Amino acid sequence: MRPPVSGSNLLKKAVQALLWLLFLWIGVSVVHAFESARTMAHKSTCLNNVKQILAGTQQYAQDWDECLPSAQQWASLSNVHVGSGAQIGRTSEAVVWHCPDAVSPYSYAFNSALSGLSYKVLTEPAQTLTIFEANATIWNAAGGKAQVVQESRHPVGPIYGFADGHVKSIRATPEQPYWQPLLLPDKQKH
């Protein structure tokens, strides 16, 4: 038989149990804080990547009478203006063209509805989607709403770059006029 537990021993065991629970709670809190910081750092990196790629695309357009690159070659043509002109297969390329939370080789795609269009004909550049997060298997990935990454890489949603140069994360896939650009009346596609 076990000897009876005295009041001081019971108190000592209770304090030890409470201390153990306190340390466990602190440990879980620290791990959660680090995980949250890592998630926010990855989102920030991805936002910066889209901003750099979008700036490269805009600089390409400035060199070509305000015309955006063709959807088939957009990344190749814009890359000269992205960062230090990263080259495929080099580590600097992987940093700008890849989201840290992506599993695909490339992370971004071009809105194919803008292929070869001039910035001059866009009536709503702040609502015209240009670059978006995608599970791209090729460097010059382009498309539309169907190519937007479906799994959640970031807490708020995929990251989009717009024709006016702003970048933001949107919880749901944007609807019109985001995908089809609004054009000046005499510049409508037929």
C-alpha positions as CSV (number, residue, x, y, z in Angstrom):
1,M,0.0,0.0,0.0
2,R,1.0,3.5,-0.6
3,P,1.6,5.8,2.3
4,P,-0.9,8.6,2.6
5,V,0.0,11.8,0.8
6,S,0.6,14.7,3.1
7,G,-0.8,18.2,2.4
8,S,2.6,19.7,1.5
9,N,3.4,16.8,-0.9
10,L,0.0,17.3,-2.6
11,L,0.6,21.0,-2.9
12,K,4.1,20.4,-4.3
13,K,2.7,18.0,-7.0
14,A,0.0,20.5,-7.9
15,V,2.5,23.3,-8.3
16,Q,4.7,21.1,-10.4
17,A,1.7,20.2,-12.6
18,L,0.7,23.8,-13.0
19,L,4.3,24.8,-13.9
20,W,4.5,22.0,-16.4
21,L,1.2,23.2,-18.0
22,L,2.5,26.8,-18.0
23,F,5.8,25.8,-19.8
24,L,3.8,23.7,-22.3
25,W,1.5,26.7,-23.0
26,I,4.4,29.0,-23.4
27,G,6.1,26.6,-25.7
28,V,3.0,26.2,-27.9
29,S,2.6,30.0,-28.0
30,V,6.2,30.5,-29.1
31,V,5.9,27.9,-31.8
32,H,2.7,29.5,-33.0
33,A,4.3,33.0,-33.0
34,F,7.2,31.7,-35.1
35,E,4.8,30.0,-37.5
36,S,2.8,33.2,-37.9
37,A,5.9,35.2,-38.5
38,R,7.1,32.7,-41.2
39,T,3.7,32.9,-42.9
40,M,3.7,36.7,-42.9
41,A,7.3,36.7,-44.2
42,H,6.3,34.4,-47.1
43,K,3.3,36.5,-48.0
44,S,5.5,39.6,-47.9
45,T,8.0,37.9,-50.2
46,C,5.3,36.9,-52.6
47,L,3.8,40.4,-52.7
48,N,7.3,41.8,-53.4
49,N,7.8,39.2,-56.2
50,V,4.6,40.1,-57.9
51,K,5.4,43.8,-57.5
52,Q,8.8,43.3,-59.2
53,I,7.4,41.2,-62.0
54,L,4.6,43.7,-62.6
55,A,7.2,46.6,-62.6
56,G,9.2,44.6,-65.2
57,T,6.1,44.2,-67.3
58,Q,5.3,47.9,-67.1
59,Q,8.9,48.8,-68.0
60,Y,8.7,46.5,-71.0
61,A,5.5,48.4,-72.1
62,Q,7.3,51.7,-71.7
63,D,9.9,50.5,-74.2
64,W,7.3,49.3,-76.7
65,D,4.9,52.3,-77.0
66,E,2.9,51.3,-73.9
67,C,2.1,47.8,-75.3
68,L,2.1,44.9,-73.0
69,P,4.0,41.8,-74.0
70,S,2.4,38.9,-75.8
71,A,1.0,36.3,-73.4
72,Q,3.2,33.5,-75.0
73,Q,6.4,35.4,-74.1
74,W,5.5,37.8,-71.4
75,A,8.0,36.5,-68.8
76,S,10.8,36.2,-71.2
77,L,10.2,39.7,-72.5
78,S,9.6,41.3,-69.1
79,N,12.5,39.5,-67.3
80,V,15.1,41.9,-68.6
81,H,13.5,44.6,-66.4
82,V,12.8,42.3,-63.4
83,G,15.4,42.8,-60.6
84,S,18.8,42.4,-62.0
85,G,17.5,40.6,-65.2
86,A,17.4,37.2,-63.7
87,Q,18.2,34.3,-66.0
88,I,16.4,31.0,-66.1
89,G,18.1,28.3,-64.2
90,R,19.9,30.6,-61.8
91,T,19.1,31.0,-58.2
92,S,18.2,34.7,-58.5
93,E,15.5,33.7,-61.0
94,A,14.0,31.2,-58.6
95,V,13.7,33.9,-55.9
96,V,11.6,36.4,-58.0
97,W,9.6,33.9,-60.1
98,H,8.7,31.6,-57.2
99,C,6.5,32.0,-54.2
100,P,8.1,30.5,-51.0
101,D,4.8,28.5,-50.4
102,A,4.4,27.2,-53.9
103,V,5.0,23.6,-54.9
104,S,5.0,24.3,-58.7
105,P,8.3,25.4,-60.4
106,Y,6.9,28.8,-61.2
107,S,4.3,30.7,-59.3
108,Y,2.9,33.5,-61.4
109,A,1.0,33.9,-64.7
110,F,-0.1,36.7,-67.0
111,N,-3.7,37.6,-67.9
112,S,-3.8,36.4,-71.5
113,A,-6.7,38.9,-72.2
114,L,-4.1,41.7,-72.1
115,S,-1.7,40.0,-74.6
116,G,-0.2,42.8,-76.8
117,L,-2.7,45.5,-75.6
118,S,-1.7,49.0,-75.1
119,Y,-2.0,50.7,-71.7
120,K,-3.4,53.6,-73.6
121,V,-6.7,51.8,-74.3
122,L,-7.4,50.6,-70.8
123,T,-10.2,52.7,-69.1
124,E,-9.9,51.0,-65.7
125,P,-6.2,50.1,-65.1
126,A,-6.8,50.0,-61.3
127,Q,-9.3,47.1,-61.9
128,T,-7.5,45.4,-64.7
129,L,-5.7,42.3,-63.5
130,T,-2.3,41.7,-65.1
131,I,-0.3,39.2,-63.0
132,F,-1.7,36.5,-60.7
133,E,-0.6,33.6,-58.6
134,A,-0.8,30.2,-60.4
135,N,0.6,26.7,-60.2
136,A,2.7,27.3,-63.3
137,T,4.7,24.5,-64.8
138,I,6.2,26.7,-67.5
139,W,7.9,30.1,-67.2
140,N,5.7,32.0,-69.6
141,A,2.4,30.8,-68.1
142,A,-0.6,32.8,-69.1
143,G,-4.4,32.4,-68.8
144,G,-7.3,33.6,-66.8
145,K,-9.4,32.8,-63.8
146,A,-9.1,29.0,-64.2
147,Q,-5.4,29.2,-63.7
148,V,-5.5,31.0,-60.4
149,V,-4.0,28.9,-57.6
150,Q,-6.8,27.0,-55.9
151,E,-5.1,26.0,-52.6
152,S,-4.5,28.7,-50.0
153,R,-0.8,29.8,-50.1
154,H,-1.5,32.9,-48.0
155,P,-4.0,33.6,-45.2
156,V,-6.0,36.3,-47.1
157,G,-5.9,34.6,-50.5
158,P,-4.0,34.7,-53.8
159,I,-1.9,37.8,-54.8
160,Y,-2.8,39.8,-57.8
161,G,-1.0,42.6,-59.7
162,F,-3.0,45.3,-61.5
163,A,-2.3,47.4,-64.6
164,D,-1.9,50.6,-62.5
165,G,0.9,49.0,-60.6
166,H,-0.7,48.1,-57.3
167,V,-0.6,44.6,-55.8
168,K,-3.0,43.0,-53.3
169,S,-4.2,39.8,-51.9
170,I,-7.8,39.0,-52.5
171,R,-9.8,36.3,-50.7
172,A,-12.0,35.3,-53.6
173,T,-11.2,35.0,-57.3
174,P,-12.1,38.4,-58.8
175,E,-14.9,38.7,-61.3
176,Q,-15.3,41.1,-64.2
177,P,-13.9,43.7,-65.0
178,Y,-10.8,42.2,-63.5
179,W,-10.1,39.6,-66.1
180,Q,-11.5,41.3,-69.3
181,P,-10.0,44.8,-69.6
182,L,-12.4,47.7,-70.1
183,L,-11.2,49.4,-73.3
184,L,-11.9,52.8,-74.8
185,P,-15.0,52.7,-77.0
186,D,-13.1,52.9,-80.3
187,K,-10.6,50.3,-79.2
188,Q,-13.0,47.4,-78.4
189,K,-12.0,44.0,-79.7
190,H,-14.2,42.5,-82.4
